[in-house]
Amino acid sequence: MQAFPSFPVTAVDSTAAGDAFNGALACALAEGRSMQDAMRFASAAGAISVTRKGAQDSLPTRDEIAKLLVKSEE
């Protein structure tokens, strides 16, 4: 078993967080990313999602996910 860290964010609504995570994970794996990279991508998507209210409106774009990933490496 392997643990993957989450991104520190202030959550306001968890609606659709699982959908954001699972969709991003499926997308990353379909693109051929490693499980580690896919989990990081999906975790970023879920983290962004919980910072917003609602379902569809909370889903992040690929660009938003990429920005969080870059920011987390600084």
mmCIF file of the N, C-alpha and C atoms, coordinates in Angstrom:
data_MODEL
# 
_entry.id   MODEL 
# 
loop_
_atom_site.group_PDB 
_atom_site.id 
_atom_site.type_symbol 
_atom_site.label_atom_id 
_atom_site.label_alt_id 
_atom_site.label_comp_id 
_atom_site.label_asym_id 
_atom_site.label_entity_id 
_atom_site.label_seq_id 
_atom_site.pdbx_PDB_ins_code 
_atom_site.Cartn_x 
_atom_site.Cartn_y 
_atom_site.Cartn_z 
_atom_site.occupancy 
_atom_site.B_iso_or_equiv 
_atom_site.pdbx_formal_charge 
_atom_site.auth_seq_id 
_atom_site.auth_comp_id 
_atom_site.auth_asym_id 
_atom_site.auth_atom_id 
_atom_site.pdbx_PDB_model_num 
ATOM 1   N N  . MET A 1 1  ? 0.840   -1.160 0.000   1.00 0.00 ? 1  MET A N  1 
ATOM 2   C CA . MET A 1 1  ? 0.000   0.000  0.000   1.00 0.00 ? 1  MET A CA 1 
ATOM 3   C C  . MET A 1 1  ? 0.892   1.232  0.000   1.00 0.00 ? 1  MET A C  1 
ATOM 4   N N  . GLN A 1 2  ? 0.462   2.229  -0.713  1.00 0.00 ? 2  GLN A N  1 
ATOM 5   C CA . GLN A 1 2  ? 1.218   3.476  -0.791  1.00 0.00 ? 2  GLN A CA 1 
ATOM 6   C C  . GLN A 1 2  ? 0.293   4.632  -0.448  1.00 0.00 ? 2  GLN A C  1 
ATOM 7   N N  . ALA A 1 3  ? 0.793   5.577  0.309   1.00 0.00 ? 3  ALA A N  1 
ATOM 8   C CA . ALA A 1 3  ? 0.018   6.771  0.668   1.00 0.00 ? 3  ALA A CA 1 
ATOM 9   C C  . ALA A 1 3  ? 0.445   7.924  -0.228  1.00 0.00 ? 3  ALA A C  1 
ATOM 10  N N  . PHE A 1 4  ? -0.522  8.745  -0.593  1.00 0.00 ? 4  PHE A N  1 
ATOM 11  C CA . PHE A 1 4  ? -0.258  9.921  -1.408  1.00 0.00 ? 4  PHE A CA 1 
ATOM 12  C C  . PHE A 1 4  ? -0.735  11.139 -0.637  1.00 0.00 ? 4  PHE A C  1 
ATOM 13  N N  . PRO A 1 5  ? 0.117   12.133 -0.432  1.00 0.00 ? 5  PRO A N  1 
ATOM 14  C CA . PRO A 1 5  ? -0.278  13.307 0.356   1.00 0.00 ? 5  PRO A CA 1 
ATOM 15  C C  . PRO A 1 5  ? -1.306  14.162 -0.376  1.00 0.00 ? 5  PRO A C  1 
ATOM 16  N N  . SER A 1 6  ? -2.084  14.857 0.420   1.00 0.00 ? 6  SER A N  1 
ATOM 17  C CA . SER A 1 6  ? -3.072  15.775 -0.151  1.00 0.00 ? 6  SER A CA 1 
ATOM 18  C C  . SER A 1 6  ? -2.475  17.179 -0.221  1.00 0.00 ? 6  SER A C  1 
ATOM 19  N N  . PHE A 1 7  ? -3.210  18.068 -0.852  1.00 0.00 ? 7  PHE A N  1 
ATOM 20  C CA . PHE A 1 7  ? -2.785  19.458 -0.953  1.00 0.00 ? 7  PHE A CA 1 
ATOM 21  C C  . PHE A 1 7  ? -3.470  20.250 0.153   1.00 0.00 ? 7  PHE A C  1 
ATOM 22  N N  . PRO A 1 8  ? -2.734  21.098 0.870   1.00 0.00 ? 8  PRO A N  1 
ATOM 23  C CA . PRO A 1 8  ? -3.363  21.892 1.936   1.00 0.00 ? 8  PRO A CA 1 
ATOM 24  C C  . PRO A 1 8  ? -4.223  23.009 1.340   1.00 0.00 ? 8  PRO A C  1 
ATOM 25  N N  . VAL A 1 9  ? -5.522  22.919 1.555   1.00 0.00 ? 9  VAL A N  1 
ATOM 26  C CA . VAL A 1 9  ? -6.464  23.937 1.081   1.00 0.00 ? 9  VAL A CA 1 
ATOM 27  C C  . VAL A 1 9  ? -7.502  24.174 2.165   1.00 0.00 ? 9  VAL A C  1 
ATOM 28  N N  . THR A 1 10 ? -8.231  25.261 2.045   1.00 0.00 ? 10 THR A N  1 
ATOM 29  C CA . THR A 1 10 ? -9.346  25.525 2.946   1.00 0.00 ? 10 THR A CA 1 
ATOM 30  C C  . THR A 1 10 ? -10.619 25.087 2.244   1.00 0.00 ? 10 THR A C  1 
ATOM 31  N N  . ALA A 1 11 ? -11.229 24.033 2.743   1.00 0.00 ? 11 ALA A N  1 
ATOM 32  C CA . ALA A 1 11 ? -12.429 23.481 2.118   1.00 0.00 ? 11 ALA A CA 1 
ATOM 33  C C  . ALA A 1 11 ? -13.662 24.305 2.472   1.00 0.00 ? 11 ALA A C  1 
ATOM 34  N N  . VAL A 1 12 ? -14.502 24.541 1.471   1.00 0.00 ? 12 VAL A N  1 
ATOM 35  C CA . VAL A 1 12 ? -15.774 25.236 1.697   1.00 0.00 ? 12 VAL A CA 1 
ATOM 36  C C  . VAL A 1 12 ? -16.967 24.361 1.322   1.00 0.00 ? 12 VAL A C  1 
ATOM 37  N N  . ASP A 1 13 ? -16.771 23.357 0.462   1.00 0.00 ? 13 ASP A N  1 
ATOM 38  C CA . ASP A 1 13 ? -17.870 22.491 0.036   1.00 0.00 ? 13 ASP A CA 1 
ATOM 39  C C  . ASP A 1 13 ? -17.267 21.248 -0.616  1.00 0.00 ? 13 ASP A C  1 
ATOM 40  N N  . SER A 1 14 ? -17.621 20.086 -0.093  1.00 0.00 ? 14 SER A N  1 
ATOM 41  C CA . SER A 1 14 ? -17.046 18.851 -0.636  1.00 0.00 ? 14 SER A CA 1 
ATOM 42  C C  . SER A 1 14 ? -17.874 18.243 -1.771  1.00 0.00 ? 14 SER A C  1 
ATOM 43  N N  . THR A 1 15 ? -18.943 18.921 -2.163  1.00 0.00 ? 15 THR A N  1 
ATOM 44  C CA . THR A 1 15 ? -19.764 18.420 -3.265  1.00 0.00 ? 15 THR A CA 1 
ATOM 45  C C  . THR A 1 15 ? -18.908 18.251 -4.520  1.00 0.00 ? 15 THR A C  1 
ATOM 46  N N  . ALA A 1 16 ? -18.973 17.099 -5.115  1.00 0.00 ? 16 ALA A N  1 
ATOM 47  C CA . ALA A 1 16 ? -18.281 16.754 -6.365  1.00 0.00 ? 16 ALA A CA 1 
ATOM 48  C C  . ALA A 1 16 ? -16.772 16.564 -6.225  1.00 0.00 ? 16 ALA A C  1 
ATOM 49  N N  . ALA A 1 17 ? -16.254 16.566 -5.013  1.00 0.00 ? 17 ALA A N  1 
ATOM 50  C CA . ALA A 1 17 ? -14.812 16.358 -4.840  1.00 0.00 ? 17 ALA A CA 1 
ATOM 51  C C  . ALA A 1 17 ? -14.398 14.974 -5.328  1.00 0.00 ? 17 ALA A C  1 
ATOM 52  N N  . GLY A 1 18 ? -15.194 13.970 -5.014  1.00 0.00 ? 18 GLY A N  1 
ATOM 53  C CA . GLY A 1 18 ? -14.904 12.617 -5.482  1.00 0.00 ? 18 GLY A CA 1 
ATOM 54  C C  . GLY A 1 18 ? -14.999 12.505 -6.992  1.00 0.00 ? 18 GLY A C  1 
ATOM 55  N N  . ASP A 1 19 ? -15.974 13.189 -7.559  1.00 0.00 ? 19 ASP A N  1 
ATOM 56  C CA . ASP A 1 19 ? -16.120 13.193 -9.016  1.00 0.00 ? 19 ASP A CA 1 
ATOM 57  C C  . ASP A 1 19 ? -14.908 13.848 -9.673  1.00 0.00 ? 19 ASP A C  1 
ATOM 58  N N  . ALA A 1 20 ? -14.459 14.952 -9.099  1.00 0.00 ? 20 ALA A N  1 
ATOM 59  C CA . ALA A 1 20 ? -13.283 15.646 -9.635  1.00 0.00 ? 20 ALA A CA 1 
ATOM 60  C C  . ALA A 1 20 ? -12.058 14.736 -9.554  1.00 0.00 ? 20 ALA A C  1 
ATOM 61  N N  . PHE A 1 21 ? -11.882 14.097 -8.408  1.00 0.00 ? 21 PHE A N  1 
ATOM 62  C CA . PHE A 1 21 ? -10.746 13.203 -8.207  1.00 0.00 ? 21 PHE A CA 1 
ATOM 63  C C  . PHE A 1 21 ? -10.787 12.035 -9.186  1.00 0.00 ? 21 PHE A C  1 
ATOM 64  N N  . ASN A 1 22 ? -11.914 11.338 -9.227  1.00 0.00 ? 22 ASN A N  1 
ATOM 65  C CA . ASN A 1 22 ? -12.025 10.149 -10.074 1.00 0.00 ? 22 ASN A CA 1 
ATOM 66  C C  . ASN A 1 22 ? -11.912 10.474 -11.558 1.00 0.00 ? 22 ASN A C  1 
ATOM 67  N N  . GLY A 1 23 ? -12.516 11.570 -11.967 1.00 0.00 ? 23 GLY A N  1 
ATOM 68  C CA . GLY A 1 23 ? -12.417 11.980 -13.368 1.00 0.00 ? 23 GLY A CA 1 
ATOM 69  C C  . GLY A 1 23 ? -10.988 12.315 -13.759 1.00 0.00 ? 23 GLY A C  1 
ATOM 70  N N  . ALA A 1 24 ? -10.306 13.031 -12.879 1.00 0.00 ? 24 ALA A N  1 
ATOM 71  C CA . ALA A 1 24 ? -8.914  13.406 -13.152 1.00 0.00 ? 24 ALA A CA 1 
ATOM 72  C C  . ALA A 1 24 ? -8.005  12.179 -13.138 1.00 0.00 ? 24 ALA A C  1 
ATOM 73  N N  . LEU A 1 25 ? -8.270  11.252 -12.233 1.00 0.00 ? 25 LEU A N  1 
ATOM 74  C CA . LEU A 1 25 ? -7.469  10.024 -12.175 1.00 0.00 ? 25 LEU A CA 1 
ATOM 75  C C  . LEU A 1 25 ? -7.647  9.216  -13.460 1.00 0.00 ? 25 LEU A C  1 
ATOM 76  N N  . ALA A 1 26 ? -8.890  9.043  -13.889 1.00 0.00 ? 26 ALA A N  1 
ATOM 77  C CA . ALA A 1 26 ? -9.164  8.298  -15.121 1.00 0.00 ? 26 ALA A CA 1 
ATOM 78  C C  . ALA A 1 26 ? -8.514  8.975  -16.330 1.00 0.00 ? 26 ALA A C  1 
ATOM 79  N N  . CYS A 1 27 ? -8.608  10.287 -16.381 1.00 0.00 ? 27 CYS A N  1 
ATOM 80  C CA . CYS A 1 27 ? -8.017  11.048 -17.483 1.00 0.00 ? 27 CYS A CA 1 
ATOM 81  C C  . CYS A 1 27 ? -6.500  10.857 -17.522 1.00 0.00 ? 27 CYS A C  1 
ATOM 82  N N  . ALA A 1 28 ? -5.864  11.006 -16.378 1.00 0.00 ? 28 ALA A N  1 
ATOM 83  C CA . ALA A 1 28 ? -4.406  10.892 -16.314 1.00 0.00 ? 28 ALA A CA 1 
ATOM 84  C C  . ALA A 1 28 ? -3.940  9.484  -16.676 1.00 0.00 ? 28 ALA A C  1 
ATOM 85  N N  . LEU A 1 29 ? -4.647  8.472  -16.194 1.00 0.00 ? 29 LEU A N  1 
ATOM 86  C CA . LEU A 1 29 ? -4.265  7.096  -16.523 1.00 0.00 ? 29 LEU A CA 1 
ATOM 87  C C  . LEU A 1 29 ? -4.491  6.809  -18.007 1.00 0.00 ? 29 LEU A C  1 
ATOM 88  N N  . ALA A 1 30 ? -5.576  7.334  -18.566 1.00 0.00 ? 30 ALA A N  1 
ATOM 89  C CA . ALA A 1 30 ? -5.857  7.148  -19.997 1.00 0.00 ? 30 ALA A CA 1 
ATOM 90  C C  . ALA A 1 30 ? -4.787  7.804  -20.862 1.00 0.00 ? 30 ALA A C  1 
ATOM 91  N N  . GLU A 1 31 ? -4.170  8.848  -20.335 1.00 0.00 ? 31 GLU A N  1 
ATOM 92  C CA . GLU A 1 31 ? -3.089  9.530  -21.054 1.00 0.00 ? 31 GLU A CA 1 
ATOM 93  C C  . GLU A 1 31 ? -1.752  8.806  -20.910 1.00 0.00 ? 31 GLU A C  1 
ATOM 94  N N  . GLY A 1 32 ? -1.728  7.739  -20.114 1.00 0.00 ? 32 GLY A N  1 
ATOM 95  C CA . GLY A 1 32 ? -0.512  6.952  -19.958 1.00 0.00 ? 32 GLY A CA 1 
ATOM 96  C C  . GLY A 1 32 ? 0.400   7.397  -18.832 1.00 0.00 ? 32 GLY A C  1 
ATOM 97  N N  . ARG A 1 33 ? -0.104  8.244  -17.943 1.00 0.00 ? 33 ARG A N  1 
ATOM 98  C CA . ARG A 1 33 ? 0.732   8.682  -16.819 1.00 0.00 ? 33 ARG A CA 1 
ATOM 99  C C  . ARG A 1 33 ? 0.929   7.531  -15.839 1.00 0.00 ? 33 ARG A C  1 
ATOM 100 N N  . SER A 1 34 ? 2.000   7.606  -15.076 1.00 0.00 ? 34 SER A N  1 
ATOM 101 C CA . SER A 1 34 ? 2.234   6.610  -14.029 1.00 0.00 ? 34 SER A CA 1 
ATOM 102 C C  . SER A 1 34 ? 1.174   6.777  -12.945 1.00 0.00 ? 34 SER A C  1 
ATOM 103 N N  . MET A 1 35 ? 0.988   5.728  -12.142 1.00 0.00 ? 35 MET A N  1 
ATOM 104 C CA . MET A 1 35 ? 0.003   5.823  -11.063 1.00 0.00 ? 35 MET A CA 1 
ATOM 105 C C  . MET A 1 35 ? 0.361   6.963  -10.115 1.00 0.00 ? 35 MET A C  1 
ATOM 106 N N  . GLN A 1 36 ? 1.630   7.144  -9.819  1.00 0.00 ? 36 GLN A N  1 
ATOM 107 C CA . GLN A 1 36 ? 2.042   8.217  -8.917  1.00 0.00 ? 36 GLN A CA 1 
ATOM 108 C C  . GLN A 1 36 ? 1.684   9.585  -9.498  1.00 0.00 ? 36 GLN A C  1 
ATOM 109 N N  . ASP A 1 37 ? 1.976   9.813  -10.754 1.00 0.00 ? 37 ASP A N  1 
ATOM 110 C CA . ASP A 1 37 ? 1.640   11.093 -11.386 1.00 0.00 ? 37 ASP A CA 1 
ATOM 111 C C  . ASP A 1 37 ? 0.129   11.276 -11.490 1.00 0.00 ? 37 ASP A C  1 
ATOM 112 N N  . ALA A 1 38 ? -0.574  10.193 -11.809 1.00 0.00 ? 38 ALA A N  1 
ATOM 113 C CA . ALA A 1 38 ? -2.034  10.264 -11.926 1.00 0.00 ? 38 ALA A CA 1 
ATOM 114 C C  . ALA A 1 38 ? -2.678  10.589 -10.580 1.00 0.00 ? 38 ALA A C  1 
ATOM 115 N N  . MET A 1 39 ? -2.168  9.998  -9.511  1.00 0.00 ? 39 MET A N  1 
ATOM 116 C CA . MET A 1 39 ? -2.710  10.274 -8.177  1.00 0.00 ? 39 MET A CA 1 
ATOM 117 C C  . MET A 1 39 ? -2.452  11.723 -7.779  1.00 0.00 ? 39 MET A C  1 
ATOM 118 N N  . ARG A 1 40 ? -1.304  12.224 -8.092  1.00 0.00 ? 40 ARG A N  1 
ATOM 119 C CA . ARG A 1 40 ? -0.985  13.626 -7.781  1.00 0.00 ? 40 ARG A CA 1 
ATOM 120 C C  . ARG A 1 40 ? -1.904  14.572 -8.561  1.00 0.00 ? 40 ARG A C  1 
ATOM 121 N N  . PHE A 1 41 ? -2.111  14.288 -9.839  1.00 0.00 ? 41 PHE A N  1 
ATOM 122 C CA . PHE A 1 41 ? -3.003  15.078 -10.688 1.00 0.00 ? 41 PHE A CA 1 
ATOM 123 C C  . PHE A 1 41 ? -4.428  15.038 -10.131 1.00 0.00 ? 41 PHE A C  1 
ATOM 124 N N  . ALA A 1 42 ? -4.896  13.852 -9.777  1.00 0.00 ? 42 ALA A N  1 
ATOM 125 C CA . ALA A 1 42 ? -6.248  13.686 -9.243  1.00 0.00 ? 42 ALA A CA 1 
ATOM 126 C C  . ALA A 1 42 ? -6.405  14.358 -7.884  1.00 0.00 ? 42 ALA A C  1 
ATOM 127 N N  . SER A 1 43 ? -5.398  14.253 -7.054  1.00 0.00 ? 43 SER A N  1 
ATOM 128 C CA . SER A 1 43 ? -5.440  14.893 -5.742  1.00 0.00 ? 43 SER A CA 1 
ATOM 129 C C  . SER A 1 43 ? -5.530  16.405 -5.879  1.00 0.00 ? 43 SER A C  1 
ATOM 130 N N  . ALA A 1 44 ? -4.820  16.949 -6.838  1.00 0.00 ? 44 ALA A N  1 
ATOM 131 C CA . ALA A 1 44 ? -4.889  18.391 -7.087  1.00 0.00 ? 44 ALA A CA 1 
ATOM 132 C C  . ALA A 1 44 ? -6.289  18.786 -7.545  1.00 0.00 ? 44 ALA A C  1 
ATOM 133 N N  . ALA A 1 45 ? -6.883  17.974 -8.407  1.00 0.00 ? 45 ALA A N  1 
ATOM 134 C CA . ALA A 1 45 ? -8.240  18.262 -8.883  1.00 0.00 ? 45 ALA A CA 1 
ATOM 135 C C  . ALA A 1 45 ? -9.234  18.253 -7.726  1.00 0.00 ? 45 ALA A C  1 
ATOM 136 N N  . GLY A 1 46 ? -9.140  17.263 -6.865  1.00 0.00 ? 46 GLY A N  1 
ATOM 137 C CA . GLY A 1 46 ? -10.029 17.192 -5.709  1.00 0.00 ? 46 GLY A CA 1 
ATOM 138 C C  . GLY A 1 46 ? -9.815  18.345 -4.749  1.00 0.00 ? 46 GLY A C  1 
ATOM 139 N N  . ALA A 1 47 ? -8.565  18.723 -4.564  1.00 0.00 ? 47 ALA A N  1 
ATOM 140 C CA . ALA A 1 47 ? -8.250  19.839 -3.662  1.00 0.00 ? 47 ALA A CA 1 
ATOM 141 C C  . ALA A 1 47 ? -8.851  21.143 -4.170  1.00 0.00 ? 47 ALA A C  1 
ATOM 142 N N  . ILE A 1 48 ? -8.719  21.393 -5.441  1.00 0.00 ? 48 ILE A N  1 
ATOM 143 C CA . ILE A 1 48 ? -9.294  22.614 -6.012  1.00 0.00 ? 48 ILE A CA 1 
ATOM 144 C C  . ILE A 1 48 ? -10.805 22.586 -5.885  1.00 0.00 ? 48 ILE A C  1 
ATOM 145 N N  . SER A 1 49 ? -11.397 21.439 -6.147  1.00 0.00 ? 49 SER A N  1 
ATOM 146 C CA . SER A 1 49 ? -12.850 21.301 -6.115  1.00 0.00 ? 49 SER A CA 1 
ATOM 147 C C  . SER A 1 49 ? -13.450 21.696 -4.767  1.00 0.00 ? 49 SER A C  1 
ATOM 148 N N  . VAL A 1 50 ? -12.817 21.303 -3.674  1.00 0.00 ? 50 VAL A N  1 
ATOM 149 C CA . VAL A 1 50 ? -13.398 21.594 -2.355  1.00 0.00 ? 50 VAL A CA 1 
ATOM 150 C C  . VAL A 1 50 ? -13.268 23.059 -1.947  1.00 0.00 ? 50 VAL A C  1 
ATOM 151 N N  . THR A 1 51 ? -12.524 23.834 -2.705  1.00 0.00 ? 51 THR A N  1 
ATOM 152 C CA . THR A 1 51 ? -12.388 25.264 -2.382  1.00 0.00 ? 51 THR A CA 1 
ATOM 153 C C  . THR A 1 51 ? -13.512 26.097 -2.989  1.00 0.00 ? 51 THR A C  1 
ATOM 154 N N  . ARG A 1 52 ? -14.416 25.432 -3.710  1.00 0.00 ? 52 ARG A N  1 
ATOM 155 C CA . ARG A 1 52 ? -15.512 26.129 -4.395  1.00 0.00 ? 52 ARG A CA 1 
ATOM 156 C C  . ARG A 1 52 ? -16.852 25.502 -4.020  1.00 0.00 ? 52 ARG A C  1 
ATOM 157 N N  . LYS A 1 53 ? -17.892 26.297 -4.129  1.00 0.00 ? 53 LYS A N  1 
ATOM 158 C CA . LYS A 1 53 ? -19.234 25.789 -3.841  1.00 0.00 ? 53 LYS A CA 1 
ATOM 159 C C  . LYS A 1 53 ? -19.858 25.190 -5.090  1.00 0.00 ? 53 LYS A C  1 
ATOM 160 N N  . GLY A 1 54 ? -20.673 24.171 -4.864  1.00 0.00 ? 54 GLY A N  1 
ATOM 161 C CA . GLY A 1 54 ? -21.436 23.578 -5.951  1.00 0.00 ? 54 GLY A CA 1 
ATOM 162 C C  . GLY A 1 54 ? -20.786 22.350 -6.546  1.00 0.00 ? 54 GLY A C  1 
ATOM 163 N N  . ALA A 1 55 ? -21.427 21.836 -7.586  1.00 0.00 ? 55 ALA A N  1 
ATOM 164 C CA . ALA A 1 55 ? -20.935 20.624 -8.237  1.00 0.00 ? 55 ALA A CA 1 
ATOM 165 C C  . ALA A 1 55 ? -20.167 20.966 -9.512  1.00 0.00 ? 55 ALA A C  1 
ATOM 166 N N  . GLN A 1 56 ? -20.867 21.220 -10.595 1.00 0.00 ? 56 GLN A N  1 
ATOM 167 C CA . GLN A 1 56 ? -20.177 21.509 -11.858 1.00 0.00 ? 56 GLN A CA 1 
ATOM 168 C C  . GLN A 1 56 ? -19.279 22.731 -11.761 1.00 0.00 ? 56 GLN A C  1 
ATOM 169 N N  . ASP A 1 57 ? -19.726 23.738 -11.052 1.00 0.00 ? 57 ASP A N  1 
ATOM 170 C CA . ASP A 1 57 ? -18.926 24.962 -10.926 1.00 0.00 ? 57 ASP A CA 1 
ATOM 171 C C  . ASP A 1 57 ? -17.627 24.745 -10.155 1.00 0.00 ? 57 ASP A C  1 
ATOM 172 N N  . SER A 1 58 ? -17.562 23.664 -9.388  1.00 0.00 ? 58 SER A N  1 
ATOM 173 C CA . SER A 1 58 ? -16.356 23.427 -8.589  1.00 0.00 ? 58 SER A CA 1 
ATOM 174 C C  . SER A 1 58 ? -15.296 22.626 -9.338  1.00 0.00 ? 58 SER A C  1 
ATOM 175 N N  . LEU A 1 59 ? -15.650 22.054 -10.476 1.00 0.00 ? 59 LEU A N  1 
ATOM 176 C CA . LEU A 1 59 ? -14.692 21.217 -11.206 1.00 0.00 ? 59 LEU A CA 1 
ATOM 177 C C  . LEU A 1 59 ? -13.596 22.069 -11.838 1.00 0.00 ? 59 LEU A C  1 
ATOM 178 N N  . PRO A 1 60 ? -12.341 21.741 -11.568 1.00 0.00 ? 60 PRO A N  1 
ATOM 179 C CA . PRO A 1 60 ? -11.232 22.551 -12.089 1.00 0.00 ? 60 PRO A CA 1 
ATOM 180 C C  . PRO A 1 60 ? -10.920 22.247 -13.549 1.00 0.00 ? 60 PRO A C  1 
ATOM 181 N N  . THR A 1 61 ? -10.291 23.196 -14.196 1.00 0.00 ? 61 THR A N  1 
ATOM 182 C CA . THR A 1 61 ? -9.799  22.979 -15.557 1.00 0.00 ? 61 THR A CA 1 
ATOM 183 C C  . THR A 1 61 ? -8.412  22.342 -15.477 1.00 0.00 ? 61 THR A C  1 
ATOM 184 N N  . ARG A 1 62 ? -7.977  21.810 -16.585 1.00 0.00 ? 62 ARG A N  1 
ATOM 185 C CA . ARG A 1 62 ? -6.631  21.221 -16.651 1.00 0.00 ? 62 ARG A CA 1 
ATOM 186 C C  . ARG A 1 62 ? -5.569  22.270 -16.308 1.00 0.00 ? 62 ARG A C  1 
ATOM 187 N N  . ASP A 1 63 ? -5.772  23.497 -16.775 1.00 0.00 ? 63 ASP A N  1 
ATOM 188 C CA . ASP A 1 63 ? -4.825  24.578 -16.509 1.00 0.00 ? 63 ASP A CA 1 
ATOM 189 C C  . ASP A 1 63 ? -4.760  24.891 -15.015 1.00 0.00 ? 63 ASP A C  1 
ATOM 190 N N  . GLU A 1 64 ? -5.896  24.897 -14.345 1.00 0.00 ? 64 GLU A N  1 
ATOM 191 C CA . GLU A 1 64 ? -5.912  25.162 -12.901 1.00 0.00 ? 64 GLU A CA 1 
ATOM 192 C C  . GLU A 1 64 ? -5.181  24.062 -12.143 1.00 0.00 ? 64 GLU A C  1 
ATOM 193 N N  . ILE A 1 65 ? -5.374  22.833 -12.570 1.00 0.00 ? 65 ILE A N  1 
ATOM 194 C CA . ILE A 1 65 ? -4.676  21.716 -11.928 1.00 0.00 ? 65 ILE A CA 1 
ATOM 195 C C  . ILE A 1 65 ? -3.168  21.859 -12.138 1.00 0.00 ? 65 ILE A C  1 
ATOM 196 N N  . ALA A 1 66 ? -2.773  22.160 -13.350 1.00 0.00 ? 66 ALA A N  1 
ATOM 197 C CA . ALA A 1 66 ? -1.343  22.329 -13.660 1.00 0.00 ? 66 ALA A CA 1 
ATOM 198 C C  . ALA A 1 66 ? -0.723  23.435 -12.818 1.00 0.00 ? 66 ALA A C  1 
ATOM 199 N N  . LYS A 1 67 ? -1.435  24.539 -12.648 1.00 0.00 ? 67 LYS A N  1 
ATOM 200 C CA . LYS A 1 67 ? -0.916  25.649 -11.844 1.00 0.00 ? 67 LYS A CA 1 
ATOM 201 C C  . LYS A 1 67 ? -0.721  25.240 -10.389 1.00 0.00 ? 67 LYS A C  1 
ATOM 202 N N  . LEU A 1 68 ? -1.667  24.478 -9.829  1.00 0.00 ? 68 LEU A N  1 
ATOM 203 C CA . LEU A 1 68 ? -1.516  24.023 -8.446  1.00 0.00 ? 68 LEU A CA 1 
ATOM 204 C C  . LEU A 1 68 ? -0.328  23.073 -8.331  1.00 0.00 ? 68 LEU A C  1 
ATOM 205 N N  . LEU A 1 69 ? -0.154  22.208 -9.297  1.00 0.00 ? 69 LEU A N  1 
ATOM 206 C CA . LEU A 1 69 ? 0.979   21.280 -9.264  1.00 0.00 ? 69 LEU A CA 1 
ATOM 207 C C  . LEU A 1 69 ? 2.309   22.028 -9.305  1.00 0.00 ? 69 LEU A C  1 
ATOM 208 N N  . VAL A 1 70 ? 2.406   23.027 -10.156 1.00 0.00 ? 70 VAL A N  1 
ATOM 209 C CA . VAL A 1 70 ? 3.635   23.831 -10.239 1.00 0.00 ? 70 VAL A CA 1 
ATOM 210 C C  . VAL A 1 70 ? 3.853   24.588 -8.935  1.00 0.00 ? 70 VAL A C  1 
ATOM 211 N N  . LYS A 1 71 ? 2.794   25.200 -8.422  1.00 0.00 ? 71 LYS A N  1 
ATOM 212 C CA . LYS A 1 71 ? 2.897   25.982 -7.183  1.00 0.00 ? 71 LYS A CA 1 
ATOM 213 C C  . LYS A 1 71 ? 3.341   25.102 -6.015  1.00 0.00 ? 71 LYS A C  1 
ATOM 214 N N  . SER A 1 72 ? 2.869   23.875 -5.973  1.00 0.00 ? 72 SER A N  1 
ATOM 215 C CA . SER A 1 72 ? 3.207   22.986 -4.859  1.00 0.00 ? 72 SER A CA 1 
ATOM 216 C C  . SER A 1 72 ? 4.665   22.546 -4.890  1.00 0.00 ? 72 SER A C  1 
ATOM 217 N N  . GLU A 1 73 ? 5.310   22.679 -6.027  1.00 0.00 ? 73 GLU A N  1 
ATOM 218 C CA . GLU A 1 73 ? 6.715   22.281 -6.151  1.00 0.00 ? 73 GLU A CA 1 
ATOM 219 C C  . GLU A 1 73 ? 7.676   23.416 -5.836  1.00 0.00 ? 73 GLU A C  1 
ATOM 220 N N  . GLU A 1 74 ? 7.155   24.617 -5.608  1.00 0.00 ? 74 GLU A N  1 
ATOM 221 C CA . GLU A 1 74 ? 8.009   25.781 -5.315  1.00 0.00 ? 74 GLU A CA 1 
ATOM 222 C C  . GLU A 1 74 ? 8.535   25.732 -3.903  1.00 0.00 ? 74 GLU A C  1 
# 
